[in-house]
């Protein structure tokens, strides 16, 4: 890698490590005023110092520098050249990398993205002298490299309204105004930004009413924020299609409240905060919540005190999801929600017609279920007589509450047994082992489960994938549990009994609550590492070394997640809150 390329990479690295938006206004002009009203995304970091403090914590540095991929890259020529340049500036300014970045970007960063993939980034340095000196150094390297290649005119400059702009190649330009670096991938955007800076009466991003509204709705003390003009993005076919999802009933069922609000919103604001290795993101829009009159009203209660139930907790839990979803109303509105009937919907209707023969799916089945729906995913422990499958899948279960449990329990049990009768018939036609039904009792609750017979003689190798499943159905205290494993069904019987005793109430106003345990997810990735490597090699054509590196990176990312909590809802507008806690212990 030649001298010009590695110096350019460093400049990009410095800028990209700080790309977001909004800081304290300059005495003369705020960074946001340099952005055009045509920008449909504006990202701001108001306090890069807080971000740098988190990124340079010892446990973060240890996690990065000890990762095998970092160790491998550390000895590559390109990496060594970059580090030599970093060390030069560290010595020149008598600081470390964190201090150097603080000098260069500590004042804040603003980035706008507009039509034609136009990008304008404004980086505010705490140390103006350092900014100019590093710029001059990199400019010298660029000139020398261009001259050696016989392309001296590729590095050029021009003055505009007293500001010197530079271009180091086709399609990009930058300028320094005081302690601020302006960079763009389209030179005409630089002159337009300079015009807005010099003429306060010109329209700019801050004069947009939608931008002003988003700032008023923003979370206080957020370290970064992102403003999105949904009125512009909703005109793009890809975005409009993504928010409609008329061909995906499952996605509509899960995300309808958010998609409905975002479809009819003019702006979206994402506020980010970072404290003690916990990232909190709050998404707010001016899109109004469904008032219950639209087809998507199935995902919101008309009663202020109603909402999704708190999540259930079981041993070895990986994820838990709780929804407020009126399945009766959802299915009754299917013709409005999905004008074009999909193959998935037709298959679902055919199967339900078999399992609930003679009963109307809308009025006699889904109408029997309360709108609170919960999903639980948990790791498995495999008995010694079966062994561990080569592909290890977590157990999963759905938990409903029945409106008339005395009447509907038998109907659900009949449908469940029909389903497994069909499964056994199909497997029998294919000469594959079938499931045996049993009626065990746990914690005083008699339930139904199905399991495959253990292998007659184990040779010590991995068990077949089918041993990931021991389906079970349990009903108690008005709850209906449908589980992929017997062990998870037992754990949920315990959890439901605890909840019934405690008389747990819904979380008012919330329609979606998600919890994820990173360590549990990491254990699944680690248990299936070899399978993932082989799949990577087949699907992407990678060598084993490349596949191991990619899966190793995935495992490292997943392993760094401590927990994730997501809540969505709101009395008037939709608000989504995501809290991600990192776990970087060695």
C-alpha positions as CSV (number, residue, x, y, z in Angstrom):
1,X,0.0,0.0,0.0
2,X,1.6,3.3,-1.1
3,X,2.1,6.3,1.0
4,X,-0.9,8.2,-0.4
5,X,-3.3,5.4,0.1
6,X,-2.4,4.7,3.7
7,X,-2.6,8.4,4.6
8,X,-5.9,8.7,2.9
9,X,-7.2,5.7,4.9
10,X,-6.2,7.3,8.1
11,X,-8.0,10.5,7.2
12,X,-11.1,8.4,6.4
13,X,-10.7,6.4,9.6
14,X,-10.5,9.6,11.7
15,X,-13.7,11.0,10.1
16,X,-15.6,7.7,10.1
17,X,-15.0,7.0,13.8
18,X,-16.8,10.2,14.5
19,X,-19.6,10.1,12.0
20,X,-22.9,11.2,13.6
21,X,-24.4,14.6,14.5
22,X,-25.2,17.6,16.8
23,X,-22.9,19.6,19.0
24,X,-22.7,23.0,20.7
25,X,-23.1,25.9,18.3
26,X,-20.0,27.8,17.2
27,X,-19.9,31.5,18.1
28,X,-20.4,32.2,14.4
29,X,-22.4,29.4,12.8
30,X,-23.8,26.1,13.9
31,X,-22.8,23.0,11.9
32,X,-26.5,22.1,11.1
33,X,-26.9,25.4,9.3
34,X,-24.4,24.2,6.7
35,X,-26.7,21.3,5.7
36,X,-29.2,21.7,2.9
37,X,-33.0,21.4,3.5
38,X,-32.7,18.6,0.9
39,X,-30.8,16.4,3.3
40,X,-33.1,13.5,4.2
41,X,-30.8,12.1,6.9
42,X,-28.8,14.2,9.4
43,X,-26.6,12.6,12.0
44,X,-25.0,14.4,14.9
45,X,-22.6,13.6,17.7
46,X,-22.9,16.3,20.4
47,X,-20.3,14.9,22.8
48,X,-17.6,12.8,21.0
49,X,-15.6,12.8,24.2
50,X,-18.2,10.6,26.0
51,X,-18.1,8.2,23.1
52,X,-14.3,8.1,23.1
53,X,-14.3,7.5,26.9
54,X,-16.4,4.4,26.3
55,X,-14.5,3.1,23.3
56,X,-11.2,3.4,25.1
57,X,-12.2,1.7,28.3
58,X,-9.6,-1.1,29.2
59,X,-12.1,-3.9,28.7
60,X,-13.0,-2.6,25.2
61,X,-9.4,-2.3,24.2
62,X,-8.6,-5.7,25.6
63,X,-11.6,-7.2,23.8
64,X,-10.4,-5.7,20.4
65,X,-6.7,-6.3,20.7
66,X,-7.1,-9.9,21.9
67,X,-9.5,-10.9,19.1
68,X,-7.8,-13.3,16.6
69,X,-8.7,-11.2,13.6
70,X,-7.1,-8.1,15.2
71,X,-4.0,-10.2,16.0
72,X,-3.8,-11.4,12.4
73,X,-4.2,-7.9,10.9
74,X,-1.7,-6.3,13.4
75,X,1.2,-7.8,11.4
76,X,0.0,-6.8,8.0
77,X,2.0,-4.1,6.1
78,X,-1.0,-1.8,5.6
79,X,-1.9,-1.9,9.3
80,X,1.7,-1.3,10.4
81,X,2.0,1.8,8.1
82,X,-1.2,3.2,9.6
83,X,0.0,2.6,13.1
84,X,3.4,4.3,12.4
85,X,1.6,7.4,11.2
86,X,-0.7,7.4,14.3
87,X,2.4,7.0,16.6
88,X,4.1,9.9,14.8
89,X,1.2,12.2,15.6
90,X,0.9,10.9,19.2
91,X,4.5,11.9,19.8
92,X,4.1,15.2,17.9
93,X,1.2,16.3,20.2
94,X,2.3,14.4,23.3
95,X,-0.8,12.4,23.7
96,X,-2.3,8.9,23.0
97,X,-4.7,7.9,20.3
98,X,-7.7,8.8,22.5
99,X,-6.3,12.2,23.1
100,X,-5.4,12.7,19.5
101,X,-9.0,11.9,18.4
102,X,-10.3,14.2,21.1
103,X,-8.2,17.0,19.6
104,X,-9.5,16.4,16.1
105,X,-13.2,15.7,16.7
106,X,-14.0,16.7,20.3
107,X,-16.1,19.7,19.3
108,X,-18.7,17.5,17.6
109,X,-19.6,16.0,14.2
110,X,-22.4,16.6,11.8
111,X,-23.2,14.5,8.7
112,X,-26.0,15.1,6.1
113,X,-27.1,12.7,3.4
114,X,-29.1,14.0,0.5
115,X,-30.3,13.2,-3.0
116,X,-28.0,11.5,-5.3
117,X,-26.1,9.9,-2.4
118,X,-24.6,13.3,-1.6
119,X,-22.8,13.4,1.7
120,X,-21.6,16.5,3.6
121,X,-19.6,15.9,6.8
122,X,-18.5,18.6,9.3
123,X,-16.0,17.7,11.9
124,X,-15.2,20.2,14.7
125,X,-11.8,20.0,16.3
126,X,-11.0,21.0,19.9
127,X,-7.4,21.9,18.8
128,X,-7.5,24.0,15.7
129,X,-3.7,23.9,15.4
130,X,-3.6,20.1,15.4
131,X,-6.3,20.0,12.7
132,X,-4.4,22.3,10.4
133,X,-1.0,20.6,11.0
134,X,-2.3,17.1,10.3
135,X,-4.1,18.4,7.2
136,X,-1.0,20.0,5.9
137,X,1.0,16.9,6.5
138,X,-1.5,14.6,4.7
139,X,-1.7,17.2,1.9
140,X,2.0,17.1,1.4
141,X,2.0,13.3,1.2
142,X,-0.9,13.4,-1.4
143,X,1.0,16.0,-3.5
144,X,4.2,13.9,-3.5
145,X,2.4,10.7,-4.3
146,X,0.5,12.4,-7.2
147,X,3.7,13.9,-8.5
148,X,5.4,10.5,-8.5
149,X,2.6,9.0,-10.5
150,X,2.6,11.9,-13.0
151,X,-0.8,13.2,-11.9
152,X,0.2,16.3,-10.1
153,X,-3.0,18.1,-11.2
154,X,-5.1,15.5,-9.3
155,X,-4.4,17.5,-6.1
156,X,-5.8,20.9,-6.7
157,X,-7.3,23.8,-4.8
158,X,-9.6,26.8,-5.4
159,X,-10.8,29.8,-3.4
160,X,-14.5,30.5,-2.9
161,X,-15.8,33.4,-0.8
162,X,-12.4,33.5,1.0
163,X,-12.3,29.8,1.7
164,X,-9.8,27.5,0.2
165,X,-11.2,24.2,-1.0
166,X,-9.1,21.1,-1.8
167,X,-9.6,18.0,-3.9
168,X,-7.4,15.0,-3.7
169,X,-9.1,13.1,-6.5
170,X,-12.3,12.8,-8.5
171,X,-15.6,13.1,-6.7
172,X,-14.6,14.6,-3.4
173,X,-13.6,18.0,-1.9
174,X,-12.9,19.4,1.5
175,X,-12.1,22.7,3.2
176,X,-11.1,24.0,6.6
177,X,-12.9,26.9,8.2
178,X,-11.4,27.8,11.5
179,X,-11.5,24.6,13.6
180,X,-14.0,22.8,11.3
181,X,-13.3,20.4,8.5
182,X,-16.0,20.2,5.8
183,X,-15.8,17.2,3.5
184,X,-18.2,16.1,0.7
185,X,-18.3,13.5,-2.0
186,X,-19.7,16.0,-4.5
187,X,-17.7,19.3,-4.9
188,X,-20.8,21.4,-5.7
189,X,-22.1,20.6,-2.2
190,X,-19.1,22.3,-0.6
191,X,-19.7,25.6,-2.3
192,X,-23.4,25.4,-1.4
193,X,-22.5,24.8,2.2
194,X,-20.2,27.8,2.2
195,X,-23.0,29.9,0.9
196,X,-25.3,28.8,3.7
197,X,-22.6,29.5,6.3
198,X,-22.1,33.1,4.9
199,X,-25.7,33.9,4.3
200,X,-27.9,33.2,7.4
201,X,-31.1,34.0,5.4
202,X,-30.6,31.1,3.0
203,X,-32.8,28.0,3.7
204,X,-31.0,25.3,5.6
205,X,-31.8,22.2,7.6
206,X,-32.5,24.1,10.8
207,X,-35.2,26.2,9.1
208,X,-37.3,23.1,8.4
209,X,-40.3,22.8,10.7
210,X,-40.0,19.0,10.8
211,X,-36.4,19.4,12.0
212,X,-37.4,21.8,14.7
213,X,-40.1,19.5,15.9
214,X,-37.7,16.5,16.0
215,X,-35.3,18.5,18.2
216,X,-38.1,19.4,20.6
217,X,-39.0,15.7,20.9
218,X,-35.4,14.6,21.4
219,X,-34.2,12.9,24.5
220,X,-32.2,15.2,26.8
221,X,-28.5,14.5,27.1
222,X,-28.3,12.1,24.2
223,X,-24.8,11.7,23.0
224,X,-25.9,11.5,19.4
225,X,-29.0,11.9,17.3
226,X,-30.2,11.1,13.8
227,X,-32.9,13.1,12.0
228,X,-34.7,11.4,9.1
229,X,-37.1,13.1,6.7
230,X,-39.8,10.3,6.4
231,X,-41.8,12.5,4.0
232,X,-38.9,12.2,1.5
233,X,-38.0,8.6,2.2
234,X,-41.6,7.4,2.0
235,X,-41.6,8.4,-1.6
236,X,-38.8,5.9,-2.4
237,X,-40.2,2.7,-3.8
238,X,-38.0,0.5,-1.6
239,X,-39.0,2.3,1.6
240,X,-42.7,2.3,0.7
241,X,-42.6,-1.4,-0.1
242,X,-40.8,-2.1,3.1
243,X,-43.4,-0.3,5.2
244,X,-46.4,-1.8,3.4
245,X,-45.5,-5.6,3.6
246,X,-48.8,-6.6,2.1
247,X,-47.2,-9.8,1.0
248,X,-45.8,-10.7,4.5
249,X,-48.5,-11.4,7.1
250,X,-46.0,-12.5,9.8
251,X,-44.0,-9.2,9.5
252,X,-47.2,-7.2,9.5
253,X,-48.4,-9.0,12.6
254,X,-45.1,-8.3,14.4
255,X,-44.4,-4.7,13.2
256,X,-47.7,-3.2,12.1
257,X,-47.8,-0.5,14.8
258,X,-44.4,0.9,14.0
259,X,-44.8,0.6,10.2
260,X,-48.2,2.3,10.3
261,X,-46.9,5.2,12.3
262,X,-43.8,5.6,10.2
263,X,-45.7,5.4,6.9
264,X,-47.7,8.5,7.8
265,X,-45.0,10.5,9.6
266,X,-43.0,13.4,8.2
267,X,-40.0,12.9,10.4
268,X,-38.2,10.3,12.6
269,X,-35.7,11.0,15.3
270,X,-33.2,8.5,16.8
271,X,-31.5,9.6,20.0
272,X,-28.5,7.6,21.2
273,X,-26.9,7.6,24.6
274,X,-23.8,5.6,25.8
275,X,-23.0,5.1,29.4
276,X,-21.1,2.3,31.2
277,X,-21.0,0.3,28.0
278,X,-24.8,0.5,27.7
279,X,-26.2,1.9,24.5
280,X,-29.7,3.3,24.6
281,X,-31.6,4.2,21.4
282,X,-34.9,6.0,21.5
283,X,-36.9,6.3,18.2
284,X,-39.7,8.9,18.0
285,X,-41.8,10.1,15.1
286,X,-44.7,12.5,14.5
287,X,-46.7,9.6,13.2
288,X,-49.8,9.1,15.3
289,X,-50.7,5.8,16.9
290,X,-53.6,3.8,15.5
291,X,-56.7,5.0,17.2
292,X,-58.3,1.6,16.8
293,X,-60.3,2.4,13.7
294,X,-57.8,1.2,11.1
295,X,-57.1,-2.4,10.2
296,X,-53.8,-2.2,12.1
297,X,-55.8,-1.5,15.3
298,X,-55.3,-5.2,16.2
299,X,-51.9,-4.2,17.7
300,X,-53.1,-1.6,20.2
301,X,-55.6,-1.7,23.0
302,X,-58.2,1.1,23.2
303,X,-57.9,1.0,27.1
304,X,-55.1,3.1,28.5
305,X,-54.3,0.6,31.2
306,X,-54.0,-2.4,28.9
307,X,-50.9,-3.5,26.9
308,X,-48.5,-6.4,26.5
309,X,-47.8,-8.6,29.5
310,X,-44.4,-8.6,31.2
311,X,-42.1,-11.3,29.8
312,X,-41.9,-14.8,31.4
313,X,-38.5,-16.0,32.7
314,X,-37.3,-19.6,32.5
315,X,-33.9,-21.3,33.0
316,X,-31.4,-21.1,30.1
317,X,-33.5,-18.3,28.6
318,X,-32.1,-16.8,25.4
319,X,-35.0,-14.5,24.4
320,X,-38.5,-13.5,25.5
321,X,-41.0,-11.6,23.5
322,X,-44.4,-10.2,24.6
323,X,-46.9,-8.7,22.3
324,X,-50.4,-7.1,22.5
325,X,-51.9,-8.5,19.3
326,X,-55.7,-9.2,18.9
327,X,-55.4,-12.2,16.6
328,X,-59.1,-12.3,16.1
329,X,-59.2,-8.8,14.8
330,X,-56.0,-9.3,12.8
331,X,-57.4,-12.3,10.9
332,X,-60.8,-10.7,10.5
333,X,-59.1,-7.8,8.7
334,X,-56.9,-10.0,6.5
335,X,-58.6,-8.9,3.2
336,X,-57.8,-5.3,4.0
337,X,-54.3,-6.0,5.2
338,X,-53.4,-8.4,2.5
339,X,-55.4,-7.8,-0.7
340,X,-53.2,-10.3,-2.6
341,X,-53.5,-13.6,-0.9
342,X,-50.0,-15.1,-0.3
343,X,-49.0,-18.7,-0.6
344,X,-48.0,-18.7,3.1
345,X,-51.5,-17.4,4.2
346,X,-53.2,-20.0,2.0
347,X,-51.1,-22.8,3.5
348,X,-51.8,-21.5,7.0
349,X,-55.6,-21.5,6.3
350,X,-55.4,-25.0,4.9
351,X,-53.6,-26.4,7.9
352,X,-55.9,-24.7,10.4
353,X,-58.9,-26.1,8.5
354,X,-57.5,-29.6,9.0
355,X,-56.7,-29.1,12.7
356,X,-59.9,-27.2,13.6
357,X,-62.3,-29.1,11.3
358,X,-65.8,-27.7,11.3
359,X,-64.9,-24.5,13.2
360,X,-64.6,-21.0,11.9
361,X,-61.0,-19.9,12.4
362,X,-61.8,-16.3,13.0
363,X,-64.9,-16.5,15.3
364,X,-64.5,-19.9,16.9
365,X,-60.7,-20.3,17.3
366,X,-58.8,-16.9,17.3
367,X,-61.7,-15.2,19.1
368,X,-61.1,-17.5,22.0
369,X,-57.6,-16.1,22.7
370,X,-56.8,-13.0,24.7
371,X,-54.7,-10.4,22.8
372,X,-51.6,-11.0,25.0
373,X,-49.2,-13.3,23.1
374,X,-45.8,-14.4,24.4
375,X,-42.8,-16.2,22.9
376,X,-40.0,-17.8,24.9
377,X,-36.7,-19.2,23.5
378,X,-34.3,-21.2,25.7
379,X,-31.3,-23.4,25.4
380,X,-31.5,-27.1,25.8
381,X,-29.9,-29.8,27.9
382,X,-29.8,-33.2,26.1
383,X,-30.2,-36.5,28.0
384,X,-27.3,-38.9,27.9
385,X,-29.4,-41.8,26.4
386,X,-30.0,-39.6,23.3
387,X,-26.8,-37.6,23.0
388,X,-26.2,-34.1,21.6
389,X,-27.4,-33.4,18.0
390,X,-24.8,-32.1,15.6
391,X,-27.1,-29.1,14.9
392,X,-28.3,-27.8,18.3
393,X,-31.5,-25.8,18.2
394,X,-33.0,-23.9,21.1
395,X,-36.4,-24.7,22.4
396,X,-39.2,-22.3,21.7
397,X,-42.8,-21.9,23.0
398,X,-45.8,-19.7,22.5
399,X,-48.0,-18.8,25.5
400,X,-51.6,-17.6,25.2
401,X,-54.4,-16.8,27.6
402,X,-57.8,-18.3,26.8
403,X,-61.0,-16.4,27.3
404,X,-63.1,-19.5,28.0
405,X,-60.5,-22.1,29.1
406,X,-63.1,-24.7,30.1
407,X,-64.6,-24.8,26.5
408,X,-61.5,-24.1,24.4
409,X,-59.0,-26.4,26.2
410,X,-60.4,-29.6,24.6
411,X,-60.6,-27.9,21.2
412,X,-56.9,-27.0,21.4
413,X,-55.9,-30.4,22.6
414,X,-57.8,-32.1,19.7
415,X,-56.2,-29.8,17.2
416,X,-52.7,-30.5,18.7
417,X,-53.2,-34.2,18.5
418,X,-54.5,-34.0,14.9
419,X,-51.3,-32.0,14.0
420,X,-49.1,-34.7,15.3
421,X,-51.2,-37.4,13.8
422,X,-50.5,-35.8,10.4
423,X,-46.8,-35.4,11.2
424,X,-46.6,-39.1,12.1
425,X,-48.5,-40.1,8.9
426,X,-46.2,-38.1,6.7
427,X,-43.0,-39.4,8.4
428,X,-44.3,-42.9,8.1
429,X,-44.7,-42.5,4.4
430,X,-41.1,-41.5,4.2
431,X,-40.0,-44.5,6.4
432,X,-38.9,-42.1,9.2
433,X,-39.4,-42.6,13.0
434,X,-42.6,-41.1,14.4
435,X,-43.5,-39.4,17.7
436,X,-45.0,-41.2,20.7
437,X,-47.6,-39.4,22.7
438,X,-47.5,-39.3,26.5
439,X,-49.4,-37.7,29.4
440,X,-46.9,-36.8,32.1
441,X,-47.6,-34.6,35.2
442,X,-45.5,-31.7,36.4
443,X,-46.2,-29.4,39.4
444,X,-49.7,-30.9,39.6
445,X,-50.4,-30.2,35.9
446,X,-51.2,-33.0,33.5
447,X,-50.1,-32.1,30.0
448,X,-49.5,-33.8,26.6
449,X,-46.1,-34.3,25.0
450,X,-44.6,-36.2,22.1
451,X,-41.1,-37.6,21.7
452,X,-39.0,-39.8,19.4
453,X,-37.8,-43.1,20.8
454,X,-34.1,-43.0,21.9
455,X,-31.7,-44.7,19.4
456,X,-31.5,-48.4,19.9
457,X,-27.7,-48.4,20.0
458,X,-25.7,-45.2,20.3
459,X,-22.2,-45.3,18.8
460,X,-21.0,-42.1,20.5
461,X,-21.6,-39.9,17.5
462,X,-23.9,-36.9,17.3
463,X,-27.6,-37.5,17.6
464,X,-30.0,-36.9,14.8
465,X,-31.5,-33.4,14.4
466,X,-35.0,-34.7,15.3
467,X,-33.9,-35.0,18.9
468,X,-34.1,-31.2,19.2
469,X,-37.9,-31.6,19.4
470,X,-40.2,-33.1,22.1
471,X,-43.4,-31.0,21.4
472,X,-45.7,-30.4,24.3
473,X,-49.1,-28.7,25.0
474,X,-50.1,-27.6,28.5
475,X,-53.1,-25.8,29.9
476,X,-53.4,-24.3,33.4
477,X,-55.0,-21.3,35.0
478,X,-56.4,-20.1,31.7
479,X,-53.0,-20.3,30.0
480,X,-52.3,-22.3,26.8
481,X,-48.6,-23.3,26.3
482,X,-47.4,-24.7,22.9
483,X,-43.7,-25.7,23.3
484,X,-41.2,-27.4,21.0
485,X,-39.6,-29.2,23.9
486,X,-40.9,-31.0,27.0
487,X,-38.3,-29.4,29.3
488,X,-39.4,-25.9,28.2
489,X,-43.0,-26.7,28.7
490,X,-42.2,-27.8,32.3
491,X,-40.3,-24.6,33.0
492,X,-43.2,-22.5,31.6
493,X,-45.7,-24.3,33.8
494,X,-43.6,-23.2,36.7
495,X,-43.3,-19.6,35.4
496,X,-47.1,-19.4,34.7
497,X,-47.9,-20.6,38.2
498,X,-45.6,-17.9,39.7
499,X,-47.3,-15.3,37.5
500,X,-50.8,-16.4,38.5
501,X,-49.9,-16.2,42.2
502,X,-48.4,-12.8,41.8
503,X,-51.4,-11.4,39.8
504,X,-49.1,-9.7,37.2
505,X,-50.7,-6.8,35.3
506,X,-50.1,-5.7,31.6
507,X,-47.6,-3.0,30.9
508,X,-49.9,-0.1,30.2
509,X,-49.4,1.4,26.7
510,X,-46.8,-1.0,25.5
511,X,-47.6,-3.3,22.6
512,X,-44.2,-5.0,22.2
513,X,-41.6,-6.0,24.7
514,X,-38.4,-7.9,23.8
515,X,-35.6,-9.2,25.9
516,X,-32.4,-11.0,24.7
517,X,-29.7,-12.6,26.7
518,X,-26.4,-12.3,24.8
519,X,-24.6,-15.1,26.6
520,X,-27.4,-17.6,25.7
521,X,-27.3,-16.5,22.1
522,X,-23.5,-16.8,22.1
523,X,-23.7,-20.3,23.4
524,X,-25.9,-21.4,20.5
525,X,-23.4,-19.8,18.0
526,X,-20.5,-21.6,19.7
527,X,-22.3,-24.9,19.8
528,X,-23.0,-24.7,16.1
529,X,-19.7,-23.2,15.1
530,X,-18.6,-26.1,12.8
531,X,-22.0,-26.1,11.0
532,X,-21.8,-22.4,10.5
533,X,-18.3,-22.7,9.1
534,X,-19.3,-25.4,6.6
535,X,-22.4,-23.4,5.6
536,X,-20.3,-20.3,5.0
537,X,-17.9,-22.2,2.8
538,X,-20.8,-23.7,0.7
539,X,-22.9,-20.5,0.4
540,X,-20.1,-17.9,0.0
541,X,-17.4,-20.0,-1.6
542,X,-14.9,-19.1,1.1
543,X,-11.9,-21.1,2.1
544,X,-12.0,-22.7,5.5
545,X,-9.6,-20.0,6.8
546,X,-11.9,-17.3,5.5
547,X,-15.0,-19.0,6.9
548,X,-13.4,-19.5,10.3
549,X,-12.5,-15.8,10.4
550,X,-16.0,-14.6,9.4
551,X,-17.7,-17.0,11.9
552,X,-15.1,-16.0,14.5
553,X,-16.1,-12.4,14.1
554,X,-19.8,-13.2,14.4
555,X,-19.1,-15.2,17.6
556,X,-17.1,-12.2,19.0
557,X,-19.9,-9.7,18.2
558,X,-22.6,-11.9,19.6
559,X,-20.4,-12.7,22.6
560,X,-20.0,-9.0,23.4
561,X,-23.7,-8.6,23.9
562,X,-24.8,-8.7,27.5
563,X,-28.5,-8.1,27.1
564,X,-30.9,-6.3,24.8
565,X,-34.3,-4.8,25.9
566,X,-36.7,-3.4,23.4
567,X,-40.1,-1.7,24.2
568,X,-42.5,-0.1,21.8
569,X,-45.7,1.8,22.4
570,X,-46.9,5.2,23.5
571,X,-50.2,6.9,24.3
572,X,-50.2,9.1,21.2
573,X,-47.2,8.6,18.9
574,X,-45.2,5.5,18.5
575,X,-41.9,5.4,20.5
576,X,-39.4,2.6,20.3
577,X,-36.7,2.2,22.9
578,X,-33.7,-0.2,22.6
579,X,-31.2,-0.7,25.4
580,X,-28.1,-2.7,24.5
581,X,-25.7,-3.6,27.3
582,X,-22.2,-4.9,26.3
583,X,-20.4,-7.6,28.1
584,X,-16.6,-7.4,27.3
585,X,-15.3,-9.5,30.1
586,X,-12.4,-11.7,29.0
